[in-house]
Amino acid sequence: DTAVSQTPKYLVTQMGNDKSIKCEQNLGHDTMYWYKQDSKKFLKIMFSYNNKELIINETVPNRFSPKSPDKAHLNLHINSLELGDSAVYFCASSPGWGTAIMNTEAFFGQGTRLTVV
Amino acid sequence: KQEVTQIPAALSVPEGENLVLNCSFTDSAIYNLQWFRQDPGKGLTSLLLIQSSQREQTSGRLNASLDKSSGRSTLYIAASQPGDSATYLCAVSRASGGSYIPTFGRGTSLIVHP
């Protein structure tokens, strides 16, 4: 069973389109994240949600809107896609603060490679 | 703001060598430190997690140490194999709003040749 799964794995789309990436975790974690990995392979936090509430928004353009319908899902919707949005987007999850789980390990999905043409 | 630096950026070694990958961070108020492996075109695989109260963790040929006061961690790979070729990423987590937020270094790209 995949712990953190994201779909689609590949996404090719034209500039100006709106697209969504879905993420689900079956680990019972309270916290979920979205990271962007640029062409130089640097991973940068975009958003963090804890129990469906937004915790971190790292100066991401308003065109990016995360949605957490429940604790196990954190989807990423992107409006008016631009060439610079091309990257690999990773979803991740980890136990939250004060959890009874002693191991606070973060788990990552396999990534979604977004190409804007 | 936490900054994580990994040295060296790239490493190419013959099979069998023992390796040391370094990670340093500027803010010692971390909750944990995690080492990941990323293969080309793939996701991140967690290798080792060290809680801030711990000094080291071991898994097979891998050993990671943490010196929180000096802001350093080391990943030691014993008897390297071609299958170890990948990018190794260090991430330190801070506590924020009920979550732990991992901040990554830029990674060490490792090639182990036969």
Interface residues (C-beta under 8 A of the other chain):
Chain A: D30 T31 Y33 Y35 K40 K41 F42 L43 K44 I45 S48 N50 N51 I55 I56 F90 A92 S94 P95 G96 W97 G98 N103 T104 E105 A106 F107 F108 G109 Q110 G111 R113
Chain B: Y31 N32 Q34 F36 Q38 G41 K42 G43 L44 S46 L49 Q51 T87 L89 A91 S93 A95 S96 G97 G98 S99 Y100 I101 P102 T103 F104 R106 G107
